[in-house]
Amino acid sequence: MLVNLSITLGNCTLKNPITIASGTGGYGEELSQYIDIGLPGALFTKGLSLQPRSGNPGARIVETPSGMLNSIGLENVGLEIFLQQKLPFLLQSKATVIPNVAGHSVEENVELCKILSHTEGIAAIELNVSCPNVKEGGIAFGQDIKIFSQLLEKVRNVTDGALIVKLSPNVTDITQFAKAAKNIGANAVSAVNTFVGMKIDIKTGKPYFANTFAGLSGPAIKPIAIRMVYQITESVDIPVIGIGGIFCIEDVLEFLMAGACAVQIGTANLINPDASVQILHQLEEYMESRNINTIHHLIGIAHTKE
């Protein structure tokens, strides 16, 4: 039995709903040592800035119960090196490429999106308005509805292709941001980014991370992320890409049933680089065993009132 796993985000079609989350698959070359990066529905690249960024100093990752804290600080090679050295490998590998854009200012985000949306081989753009471990930019964009809306309006005006907005969970009502994204013309939203967390070094009595706060990810956040996906899909009718602690097929099914049309595998890649491909095969087997011929028969069924 052939199953249809394809999903559509604006003018972008993904061959399946299992994708690699930004920052956990590098630029594809790193993950390609373990899997065929052309198999997942898409690979979201490390967050890009116009110029190379060295990231945060000091410790960057620490394990937590059922998760991890990261304070990478959006380290990346910059747009020019990405286009010249990283993108060709991704395209040669037949990966569906969705750059994650993480500029420090409105102007930088607009310029990045303008260039990338007119670059051959780019399937869509994910605008990161919600990085909790960068002092400037991320938090303000993701938590202030006025600044959020102004940024999206300017980005939408220069972006021809599919625009995905990565939402922050560190707000009182995430649905307000999803509604604003839809009204301004976003084609989809990713939900959710990491939660703001913190660790204290009990030997020194000081914050463990130089940036003080860090982003919490992993299974610990999954129930909250699923709740937020459910709330968003109750409020808006644009596609939602679910993110947060996905480690197995059961996790994927929960997000799909909550209303997500696709998911991003994140922290799991750091533990099992083969996670996305394994889960993709399990999803195909699950659907075949139940005679489900299209992924759309699973999406949002938790909302059905009987």
N, C-alpha and C positions, 0 to 999 in steps of 0.2 A: 504493500500500500504506500503510495506517495503522499506525503503530507506537505501542505503549503505553509511555510514558516515566514514568508516575506511580510514586511510591514512598511508602511509609507509615512515619511515625515516631510510634509510639503512636497517639493519636487525631488526628494531623495527617497529611494527605495532600498531597504536593507534586506539581504537574502534570508536573514534569520534574526531573532530578537536577542541573541546572546552577544554582548559586546564587551570590549575591554575598557575599563575606566581609566580616565586620564591620570597619569602619574604612576600607574602600576604596570604598564607595559613598555615604558620608555618611548622610543621612537620606532618600535617594531623590531629593530635588529636584536635587541636584548632578548625579547620574548621568542624570536624566531629560532633560537637555539633549542627550544623545547617543543614548539608547536608550529603548524602551518598557519601563519597569521592571516592567510586569506580565507580561512574557514569561519571564524566568528563574523557576525553581522557587520561589525565595524570595529576600528581601533581608534579610540580617542587619545590623541597625543598628549604628552606632557604640556602643561600650560605654557603658552608662548608669550613673550614680550618682544618689543621691537629690537632691543639690544640684549646681548647675553646677560644673564643674571646668575650670580654666584650662590644665591640662597642664604639661609640663616647660618650663623656661626654656631659652633658647639654641637651638642647632642641633637639628633634629629628624629630619632625613633625610639620608642620604649613600649614594651608589651604591657597590656593591662588585662584584667580578668575579661576573657571573651572578646578581646579587641586589641587595639594599639593606638597610641598617640603619635602623631607625626608633626614635625615642625620643619619641613623641608625649605619653605620660603620661596617656592616657585623657581627653583634653580632650572635654568634652561639655556639652550645654545643661541637663542635669538632667532629672529625671523629669517635673516639672510642665510645663515648656515642651515637652518631647517629646509629652506627651499632648495638650496644648492646640494646639500649632502644627505639629508634625511628623507625627504619626500621621494626622490628617485627610487630608493630601496623599497619603500612602502608600495609604490605603484608597481614596481617589478614583481613584488611578492603577491600582487593582486589583492592587497588589503583595501577595504573601504575606509578611506582616510577622513577623519573628522578632527581637525585641530581644535584644541581647547585654547581659547583666547583669554589672557589674563593680564591686561595692561594695567598700569598704575594710575591712569587718568582717563577721563572721557575721550580726550583727543587721541591717546595712544590706542585705546580699544577701537575707536572708529577707524583709524588708519590700518590697524591689523586686519579688521574685518573687511575693509574695502579691498585690500590687496589679496587676501586669501580667497574671498568670494569670486574673484576674477582669475584665480589660478587654476589651470587645468589639472584635473585629478582630485580636486577637493570635493568631497561629496556633500558636506554640510559644515557648519561652524557651531561650536558649543561656546557660548559666552559665559565665562566664569565670573559671576558677580558676587561670589560668596566664599572666598578663601579665608578661613578664620585664623591662619597663622602668618598672615602678612599684615603689618601694621597699617600701611597706607593702601587705600583703594578698596580692597575686597570687602571688608566689613561695611564700610559706608555705602557702597553700591548695593549690597545685598540686604541691608536692614533699614534703609531709608526709602520709603516708597516714592518720594518725589525725585530723589537722585536716581533711583532705579529706573523710573519711567523716562526721565530725560536722557539717560544713557541709551536705553533701548530705542527710543525714537530716532536718535542720531545714527545708531548702528543700523537700524532697519532701513534708513534712507540710503545707505551706501552698500547694502548687502542684497544681492540678487538671489542668491541660493537659499537653501533651507537654513533657518536660524533656530538653534536650540539654546534655551536659557537655563543655566544651572543654578537652581534656587538654594538659598540658605535655609537651614532648619532653625537657625538661631533668631527666630522672630516670633511674635505673639500669634499671628495668623498668617500662615503660609499661603492660604487661598487668595488673599488680597494681592499678593505678588504674582500668583499664577493668572489671576484675572487681568491684571495690568499687562502682563506679558502677552496674553491673548489679544487684548484690545489694541495693543500697539502693533501686532502683526507677527509675533513669534510663531513659528511653526510647531514647536514642541517645547516642553520643559523637562529638565533632568531633576529628579528629586530622590534623595537629597544629598547635599554636600555633607562634610563632616561636622560634628557638633563641637562647640568650643569646650575644651577640657584643660586640665592642668595637673601637673605632678610636682610635689615638693621633694627635694633631696633632703632626707632626714639627717644626713651626715653634716650638711652645711646649714640646714634650715632655710635654704634659698630655693627659688623656683628651679626646677630641673632644666628647663629650656631657656636659652638666652632670650627668646622672644616672649617669655613668661607663659603664654597660652599656646595650645596646640590643638590639632584636629583629631577628634575621636572617631574611629571607624571600626568595622568588624561586627561580629554577631551581636555584640552588646546593643547596637543601635537599631537592629532590624525591626523589632516590634514598633518602634516609634516611626521609623521610615515608612513601614507599611501603612500605618495609620495616616501619615501625611499624604501618601500616594492616594489612598482611599478618599481623603477629604478633597484633594485637588480634583480628582476625577468626578466627584459629586458636584464640583463647582464650575468646571470648564470642560469644553469638548475638544480640546486639542490633545494630541498624543503626549503621554507622560512616560519618561524612561526612568524606571525604578532603580535606586541605588541604596545599598546599606546592608552589609553583612551577609551577602549572598555566597554560600559555600556549597550548595547542593541543589538538586532538582526540586526538592520540596520548597526551598526558599524561592526559587524562580516561580513556581506555581502560585505561591502565596501572592507575590507581587503582581503576576498576571491577573489573578482572580480579583485582586484589589483594584485593578483598572489600568495597570501599566501595560503598554504595548510592547515594551522591550525592557531589558535590564542591562546594567553594567556590572561586570565582575571586577572587584577592586582588591581588597586586602587578601582575598583568597589566592590571587596570583603570586603573592609574595611567599606563600606557604607551599602551594602546588601550582607551578607554572602551566600545567596541563588542565587546570580547572575548567576553563571556558570550553574547551573542546570536549572534555568528558561530559559536562553538563549539557552541551548541545546534543550529543549522541543520546543521552538519557531522555532529553525532551522529545526527540524523535521516537524513541522506543515507547515512551509513555503515551504519546498520541496514537501511534500505530496499535498499541495493545488495547486501546479504548475506541478504536475506529473514529478518531477525531481527525478530520482531513484538513482543517485549517486552524491556525493559531488563534484566529479571531473568535472561535467558539469558546475559548478559555478566558479571553480578556473581559474583565469586569463582571464576571458572573456572581461575585459576592454582593453586587449591588441589586441583584434581582430580588424583588419582593414577591414572596409566594404565600 
